[in-house]
Amino acid sequence: MTTALVIENDPAQGLGRAAAWLSDAGMELDTVRPHLGEAVPNSAGGHEALIALGGGRGKDWSDDLTGLMETAVADTTPTFAICSSARMLAVAFGGAVEDHEGPFGPRMLAKRDAAGHDIVFGPAPMTIDVIRWRRQELVELPPGATLLAASPQGALEIFRIRENAWGVQSHFEFTPEQLAGFGDFDEAALAKAAEADEHIVATWKPILQRFARVAAGERKALPVLDVQ
């Protein structure tokens, strides 16, 4: 079975429903919780993939997490970084981040042409629903990085570094009930999130399961387009 090293930076920001999606695709999850004092390893050695979750900005182990992601990229370990981990990944390779207090809630992204050739995001729909929940914004991609999807406002939402590391600034792993529990979303945003949730699941479940298949060594016979 394919095994992914998962770094959980915040007890409230686990993999959520995405854990079941990955498990259904044959991926076993080995979770390290530095918020409980567990050490972030120097590498993802012994695992076929690395998944770095949100909530890691400004933590005591942030430098260790950045180093782990850098090593994974150097080792060509398939890496999937979400929210703050995506921005940390980008900055490590020369990107730039700024503080930004934009509205929280659902957002529809548009795929860029380059995404059509991407092994994980290529078959995804041309528009991708996400939940924006962050107080920083990636404003410049690292040199050589590939932009895969952006918001209508120009936010650099989904990108790839080299051939095996993907960063996603926004969220898809939380249910509407979880979003309500965070206390950061107003009623209008929560209502829109509930309306969009079916589309979020239909879009992101195949994306995550495709990542699991890539980590398992599958590089061909992927669908041309996800059917929703």
N, C-alpha and C positions, 0 to 999 in steps of 0.2 A: 504493500500500500504506500502511496505517496504521502510524505509527511511535510507539513509546513510549520516553521517556527513562527509563532504569533507573539508580538510584543503588545501587551495590554497596558497602556499608560495610565488609565483612569478606570476605576471599577464601574463607572456609569457608561463608559464608552467601549464596551466589548464588541465582539463581532456580531452580536444580535442574531437576527435570522439568517445572516450570511453563513453562519457556522453550519447550519443544516444544509444549505445549498452546497457547500464545499464537501461536506460529509457524503451527501448523495452522489457526488462526483468521484468518490473514492479517495478523498484527501483526509488524512488524520491530522489533527491539530495539536501541537505541543506548545502550550501557552506559558509564557514567562510574564510575571506580574511584578514589575519593579516597584509599583506602588505598595507592594507588600514586603519589600526588601529583597526580592529576588534579583540577582545580578543579570544585567544585559550581557549576553555572551559577545565575544570578539568577532565571531563569525557564525554563519548559519550552518556550519559543518555538521554533517549527519542528517540534514534536512534537504529536501528537494526544492523548497521555496521559502520565502520570507514574506510575512504580512505584518506591516507596522501600522498600528491603529492611531486614532486621534488622541488628543489630550496630553501630548508629550512636550509641548513648548514650555520652556523655562523650568523644567524639572531638573533635579539633581543629576539624573542620568541622561539628559538630553545629548551631551557630547558622546556618550557611549552608544546611544541609539544612532546618532549620525554616523559614527565610525562603523557600526554594524552594517548600515545600509551602503556605505561606501565600499566596504569589503564585499558585500553581496554583489554589487554591480561589477566590481573588478573580477569576481569569481564567476560571473555570468549566471548567478543564481536568480531564477525568476523572482521578482520582488514586486509587491503590491503595497503602496503606501497611501494612506487615507488621511485627509484633513491636515493637521499640523505636521504629521510625518511626511506627507507629500511636499509641503513647503520646505521642511528641513532637508529632504532629499534634493530638492531643486537648488537650494542655497549652497549645499555641499559641493555642487558641480558648477557653481557660478551664477545661479539665478539670484533674483532680488525680491524681497518681500517688504511690504509696508503695512502699518496699522490701518485698518479700514473698518468703519462701523456701518456697513451696509445692512439692509433689512434681512431678517431671517425668514426662511420659508421656502416653498417650492420654487424651482427655477427650471426652465427648459433650455437645454443646450443644443447647439447645432454641431454636428460632426464636420471636421475639416476634410479636405480631399485626401490628405495624407493618411487619414484613418482607414481609408478603403484598403490599404495594404497592410494594416496592422493585424497580427495574428489573433489578438484578443478582442479588439474593438471593431475590426473590419465588418463582421456580420451584424453588428448592432444596428438598430434603427437610425435613421438620419437625425432624428431628434431624440434626446436622452433626458429623462426627468431625473432631477436630484433634489435634495434638500440643502439649502445653504444655511450653515450654522458655524460662523467663524468671525473672528475680529482682526484677522490679518488677510492680506491679499497678495498672491504672487503677481508681481508686476513685470517681471522679466524672466524669460526662460533661460536656462543654462545654454551656453554655446553648443550647437549641435543637437539639442533636444528637439523632439517632434511634437508639435501641438496637434492633438487629436480631436478636441472639442472645446468650444468656447461659448460663453453666454452672449445674448444680444448686446449686452453692455461691454463686451470685449474681455471679460474675465477669462484668464487662462486656466480653464477648469480641469482638463484632462490632458496629460502629456506622457511621453515616453522618453526615457534616457537610454541611449544605446539601443540594444535590441531586447533587453530582458527586464527592464524596470519601468513600472507604470505608476504614475501619481494621479490621485483624484482629490481635488480640493474639497468637494462637497460630500454629502452623505446619501446613503441608500439602505443602510443596514438597520435603521431604526423604524419600528412600527409607529403609526400615529399615536398610539397610547404611550409609547416611550417618549416621543417628542413632547407630549403634554406634560409628562412628569418632569422634564428638564426645567420648566418654568421660564423659558426664554422666548417662547412663541406666543403671539397674541391669538385671539380666537379666530380672526380671519385667516391667519396663516395656517392654523391647525385645521380649519375646515378645508382649505385648499389642499393641504397635505393629505387629508383623508380622501379627497377626490382623486388625487394623483397617485395614490398608493398602488392601485392595481397595475398602473403603467410602470411604476418604479420596479415592482417585483418582476413583471414580465420582461423588462429590459435588463435588469441587473443580475437576475438569477443565471441566465445563459452566459453573461459576461464572466461572472465569478467561476462558473463551472468550466468555461473555456480556459481560464487561467489555470485551473486545477489540471486540465488535460495537457496544457503546455508544460506545466511542472512535471508531469508524468512522462514527458518526452514526446508527446504527440505534436507533430508539426505539419500535418497534412490532413486531408479529408475533413476539414472544418467546414461548416455551412457557409454558403455565399451570403445568406441573409437570414437573420433570426425571424421566425414566423410567430406573430403574436395573435 
